[in-house]
Amino acid sequence: MKNIYIILLLGTIQSILWACTETNDVINPGDKPVIEAYLAPNHPVSLKAYTEIPYSESSEGVSQVIDGLSIKIIGSNGKTFVLKSVGNGAYESAANELIGVAGTTYSLEFDYKGRKVTATTEIPAKPVNFASDKKEISRTQIDLSAGFQGGVRPPGGGFNEQNTSVNLTWSNPNNYYHFIAVENVETDPVQILIPPTGRTFPNFRFFNEPLTGSSNEVRSQSFQYFGKHNIILYRVNPEYAALYQSSGTTSQNLSTPPTSIINGLGIFTGINADTIKFVVNKN
């Protein structure tokens, strides 16, 4: 479960930062902290805190980090984490203080602007029987560094390459939420599609939305780098799925994103994962 925190959430937290406040809410717009925390078994605690951006015509649209909070996370196993503020809105437990096993519940609590902010979550079970019908694929490198104009095939070809499927399955009789994430783990990864000069395609990771099924697929052309990859199956709680599904909130459809945090916004949730090793070879 390497890099279990890094992959999650690329983008979902943005909808929270733009939350609006209902007219009957006694908390002033902008006064709720936004929390981002994912608790994984056998990992230390990592949490981030931001200020909310309330919707208004005068809003500059900038969220600020929140440092200096006194945050505790209390486990049902009797273990308490006292998080240390390490700057830039980040809070961490000691490296040797690790989240417990599946089924352990954790409660978050701290004070912010005279109110107690609280939340509770449970560590879900690890995914079961995670399998792939392939362990490797091959792709052809496409070089666009010299440009691609007039329909001329770039050096190296590759546009007619077959887009095959990597079929992934797992057991899920109770319809728990899962999603797939893929990350390249090479120290110096080589791009499959070399971009035109002056452009970059910095996609070391990609992921899909959380679903309640028992299978999914990754298309071969979704891989952007050669070499070793981790295909990670995450089991997540409903609060994560609800937040992900609300991330399309726009100025044309304003709503307060769902959250299980009392007197706050954001995500405080347990996760668990299993990983399959995968290789993309170069033709």
Buried (B, 14 or more C-beta within 10 A) or exposed (E): BEBBBEBBBEEBBBBBBBBBBEEEEEBEBBBBBBBBBBBBBEBBBBBBBBBBBBBEEEEEEEBEEBEEBEBEBBBBEEBEBBBEBEEEBBBBBEEEBBBBEEEBBBBBBBEBEEBEBBBBBBBBBBBBEBEBEBEEBEBEBBBBEEEBEEEEEBBBEBEEBEEBEBEBBBEBEEEBBBBBBBBBBEEEBEBBBBBEEEEEEEBBBBBBEBBEEBEBBBEBBEBBBBBBBBBBBBBBBBBBBBBBBBBEBEEEEEEBBBBBBEBBBBBBBBBBBBBBEBEBEEE
